[in-house]
Structures are given as C-alpha cells and as structure tokens.
Amino acid sequence: MGSLTIAAAQFAPVDDPAANLDTIRTFAEQAAERGVQLLVTPEYSSYFTADIDDRFVAAAQPLDGPFVAGLQQIARDTGIALVVGVAETADAPGRFRNTLVTVRPDGTLDVPYRKVHLYDAFGSRESDRIDAGDPDQLAVFELAGVRVGLETCYDLRFPEVTRRLAAPELGAADVVVLPAEWVRGPGKEHHWRTLLTARAIENTVWVVGVGQTPPIGVGGSVVLDPSGVAVAAAGATPGLLVATVDTGTTDSIRSVNPSLSLRRYAVVPRA
C-alpha cells in the first residue's frame, strides 16, 4: 500500500514572478514542517492578471528559465516535490503555454502537463493567446508508491480527461491533482465542487482540487477520497490544506464499487 501526504497551497498569484516564488517558498517551508511530500499550487502560479494579454506573453518563461530554477531550489531546500502552474514560453510569437511543472524532491523535473482544454467559455478566450497541449499526453508520475495524474482547471468539465488518467490500462493514477483559476460567478463554486466530486466518484480515485483565491478565483481547495467524501477542505482565504491519500482506501472502495473495471467504453482523443 502506498500513501502520500499532499498539501494544497491556495493563494492569489500576482503579476510579479519573484513575489509568487517567495509565496511558494513560504508555503513549501510550512508544508515540510508538517511532513508533506507533495505541494500543489494553483494554475498560473508564476504570473497572473485578470486579463490574458500581451503581459502574459512577456512574462512567460521556458522550463529552463529562472522561475522553474527557483522551484527546483525550493524543492531541494525543503525536500518535497512540487506541482506548480506556470506560464511557459511557446514557439509562436504572441503566444504562451498553460503548463503544470512537476519538480521532484531532489530538484529534477518530472513529467509536465500542458493544458488541453482552453477556457473559451463564460466570456473568456484562452485560445487567443495560449497554445493547447497535445491531447495524447498522459501526465502521470510516481511518488512514494503513489501514481499522481495531472490536469488543469477547465479540463475538469471534460470527464474523459480524468478517466484516461485513472483507467488502469492508461494512466493508472491513484490521485488526480487539479490546479485551477476557477473564476468566480453565479453558481461557479457549486460547479467546482460538484465536478471535482463527480470525477472522484465515477473513477473511484482521489482528487485534489487547488484553486486561486479571490478576488478572481473561488478558492475552495479540497481533497476528496475515491467515494467523493471530502477529507479536507478550505474556504476562500489563502492557506495550506494538508491530507494523506493512500491506495489502501482506494482498494477498499473499489472492492465495493468496481465501476471502473465494469465500464464498457474506452476513451480516445478526438481528431
């Protein structure tokens, strides 16, 4: 049986990468003191403004740039792994990538994830500035005997993303972590929690949602067990949420509810 203590650091990133790096370091140091093995931060933790415009493009950095180097140093200094949402430089001018960076405790980079479903909804258009990730990517890494799958924000509204991560013949993830900038609005908090819970229940998998806090995001970070029960949850204020996920609980729930193994349909990328 594998177990992994995960912390969700919810905060509102600003338009200053150095300040955001300091915030992440503070959370990482607090997490390390609490025995955390993996710290997850929100989408756009490296840089954020209310509008996705040329400022985002200018602030984007390659994965071998100074922001990720700072994350690597934080991981080495604290001895914990990190999953952090960053604005990554793209090949085409005037564009960037919405990327999750994975840093192992020794500072080495593991699998990245580039957001597949861009937020072209509720009056926003990420696709005007962002290059979508490859729909064939399957971002799963292993830490302390637990397989961790990655997805980002708007991906949550597409259940096949989590299904591919959790399916035994594909990602076989034990826990799915989902950094987000879930924008506030009528019913949005309800959507966030309901969809996270659905993904946990239908895949019998642990789910960790990590949100930006107000004024733009809803906060509401939560850790859900494979039956959809919240084992830890946060409100709208910045802070650190800590919980331990374990594969023994997953096995026990799946022995009672084997829905993942009884499914009759596969999931394939759409052309």
Buried (B, 14 or more C-beta within 10 A) or exposed (E): EBBBBBBBBBBBBEEBBEEBBEBBBBBBBBBBEEEBBBBBBBBBBBBBBEEBEEBBBEBBBEBEBEBBBBBBBBBBEBEBBBBBBBBBBBEEEEBBBBBBBBBBBEBEBBBBBBBBBBBEEEEBEBEEBBBBBEBEBBBBBBBEEBBBBBBBBBBBEEBBBBBBBBBEEBBBBBBBBBBBBBBBEEEBBEBBBEBBBBBBBBBBBBBBBBBBBEEBBBBBBBBBBBBBEBBBBBEBEBBBBBBBBBBEBBEEBBEEBEEBEEEEEEBEEEE
